[in-house]
Amino acid sequence: MSRANMINIEHLQVNRAQLEKAKKRLNAKSDTEAIRKALTFVSRTADKAGERMANGRRSALSKIKDIAVETGLQDLAVNHDHYLYGVEKEA
């Protein structure tokens, strides 16, 4: 990849525990490689979703309201990492 297509993210903040999990899951040797692989995965997934939408199929994201469940958790949007991964609550 040419340098003209590269950006430097200086103040990126990543949860260390999540990054370590991602490194293992993505078989990455470094933090940078894990982030690069994760971004590539997200980009490819978005491209595939766009193709499905263009072909008239609904993406999983568009079906959320069909499968949503009332949890009663008032802080789920802010503290989803706590409920999913057990990290400390934000507030």
C-alpha positions in Angstrom: 0.0 0.0 0.0 1.4 3.4 -0.9 2.1 6.0 1.7 -0.3 8.4 0.0 -3.2 6.1 1.0 -2.0 5.8 4.7 -3.1 7.9 7.7 -1.6 8.2 11.1 -4.0 7.9 14.1 -2.1 9.5 16.9 -4.6 9.6 19.7 -6.4 6.3 19.2 -7.7 4.9 22.5 -8.3 1.2 22.7 -9.2 -1.0 25.6 -6.1 -3.1 26.4 -8.1 -6.2 27.3 -10.2 -6.0 24.1 -7.1 -5.4 22.0 -5.4 -8.5 23.5 -8.5 -10.6 22.7 -8.5 -9.3 19.2 -4.8 -10.1 18.7 -5.5 -13.7 19.7 -8.6 -14.0 17.6 -7.0 -12.4 14.6 -3.7 -14.2 15.1 -1.9 -10.9 15.1 1.7 -10.4 16.3 1.4 -6.7 17.2 -1.2 -4.2 18.3 -0.9 -2.4 14.9 -1.4 -5.6 13.0 -4.6 -6.5 15.1 -6.0 -3.0 14.4 -5.2 -3.2 10.7 -6.8 -6.7 10.4 -9.9 -5.6 12.4 -10.3 -2.5 10.1 -9.9 -4.7 7.0 -12.6 -7.1 8.4 -15.0 -4.2 9.1 -14.4 -2.7 5.6 -15.0 -6.0 3.8 -18.1 -6.7 5.9 -19.5 -3.3 5.1 -18.7 -3.9 1.4 -20.6 -7.2 1.5 -23.5 -5.6 3.2 -23.6 -2.9 0.6 -23.7 -5.6 -2.1 -26.5 -7.4 -0.4 -28.5 -4.2 -0.1 -27.9 -3.4 -3.8 -29.2 -6.9 -4.6 -32.4 -6.2 -2.7 -31.6 -8.2 0.4 -31.9 -6.7 3.8 -28.8 -6.5 5.9 -28.7 -7.8 9.5 -28.4 -4.2 10.8 -31.7 -3.3 9.1 -33.4 -6.2 10.9 -32.5 -5.1 14.4 -35.9 -3.7 15.2 -37.4 -7.2 14.3 -35.2 -9.0 16.8 -34.8 -6.3 19.5 -35.6 -7.4 23.1 -36.5 -5.1 26.0 -33.8 -5.7 28.6 -34.8 -3.1 31.2 -31.2 -1.9 31.3 -31.3 1.9 31.2 -27.5 2.2 30.6 -27.1 -0.5 28.0 -26.0 1.9 25.2 -23.3 3.4 27.4 -22.2 0.2 29.2 -22.6 -2.4 26.6 -19.0 -3.6 27.0 -19.8 -4.2 30.7 -22.7 -6.4 29.9 -21.0 -8.2 27.0 -17.4 -8.5 28.3 -17.5 -7.7 32.0 -15.4 -4.6 31.8 -15.9 -1.9 34.4 -19.0 0.3 33.9 -18.5 3.8 32.4 -20.9 5.7 34.7 
